Amino acid sequence: MIDFKNMVAAIATALVLVACTGLPQAPVKYTNGLMTGANGMSLYTFDKDVSGSGKSVCNGPCATAWPPLMASGTDQSGGDWTVVTRDDGSKQWAFLGKPLYFWSKDQKPGDVTGDGFNKAWRVVRPEPRPLTGNMDR
């Protein structure tokens, strides 16, 4: 005889796992107050990118010096994270509407040599943000 409670629990677990696979997962981490790529290298934003425009204005030689944090064709936007389409059709991650980049002259994890470059590039130092939802229950 099938145990109904175990079957319901298994179905619920499977649904949660399926739902979680659709959540956006940008390949970033936070190290010493900096947002970094999975490789540990610092991430930057470009002042000339318009927040929320869904575009990057750093293409061609700019993207050689400032490689984008690439997204795969199956990555999806959600929450603070968006996937923008670059001029060449490739995909790039954006945080709070701003596309993210590495700086080619950073040599090792923790370097921030591009911070303030041309008064237009900013290393990403995310501010702590409150959790959403009512925590007083």
N, C-alpha and C positions, 0 to 999 in steps of 0.2 A: 504494500500500500504506500502511496506517495505521501510524504509529510508535507502538508499544505503550508505550514509556517516556514519550513526550510526552502520550499519552492518560491514563496513570495520574497523571502530574504535574498535569495539568489538572483531573482529578477530585478529587485531594487538595486542590488549591488551592480549588476550589469548595466542598468540604466544610468547610474551615477558615473560609472567608468566611461560610458559612451559620451555622456554630456561633458565630462572633463576633457576628453580628447579634442573637443571643438574650441576650447579656450585659447586665446592668443598667448603664445609663449615666445616672446622675443628672446633671443639668446644673449641675455645680459645678466650681470651680477653687480653687486655693490661692494666695493672695496675701499676702505678708508674714506668714506664719504663721496666717492666717485662712482659714476656709472661706467662700467667696463664691459667690453665684449667677452664672450666665452674664453677668449685667448688672454684675458687679463689686461688688455690695452684700453686706455682711456677713450671715451666717446665724446664727441663734440656736436654742437649745433652751429649753424651758419645764420647770421643776422639777416642775410638777404633772402632766406627762405621765408615765405609767408606762412605763418602758423595756420594749419587747417586747410591749406590750399590743395593738398594731395599731390604736390609736386616738389621736386628738388630742382634748384637752379644751379647746382654744382654738377656740371657735366663736362665731358671731354678732358682737357688738361687739368681742370679743377678736380675732377674725380680721381685723377691719377695721384695728385698730391693729398687729396682727402677722400680715401676710399669709403664708399657707403657701407653701412651695416646692412648687408643683403638679407632679403627675405626670400623664402622659396615660393614657388607658384601656388602652393597649397596653403600657405600661411594666411590667416585672416585677421582683420581688424577687430578690436574689442576693448572696451574700457579706455585706459590711457594710451593704448597702443593702436597705431594705424599702419597699414601697409600702403605705401605710395608707389605709383608707377613712374619710373624714370623715363627720360627721353628715348632711351634705347629699348624700352619695353620691359626691362628687368624690374624687379621689385626691391623695395628698401623699407626698413623699419623706421617709424617715426614715433617719438614720445611726446605726448601732449601736443600733437600736431606738427612738431618740428622734426624733419628728417635727421637721422643720426649718422655720424661719420667718424672714421679713425683719422689720425694724422700720420702721414707716411714718415715723418721725421722723428716720431717717438720711437725710441730704441728698445725700451723694456717696460714691463708692466709698472704702472705708477707714474710714468713720465707724463707730463702735461705741457710739453714745450709748445703746443699749438694754442694754449689758452691766451686769448687776447690778440692772436695773430691778425695783422691788418685791422685791428679794432673791430673785427667782424666774427671771429670764431670764439666760442665759449665751451669750456669743458663742462660736462653735465654733472652738476652736484644736486641731486634731487633733494628737495626739502621733505622731511618727514610729514606724512599726511595722515589725518585721522581716518580710522576705519569707518565705513558707512554702515548704517543700520543702528537700531536702538539697542545699546548694550546695557540698559538699565532694567531689563526684565528679569 
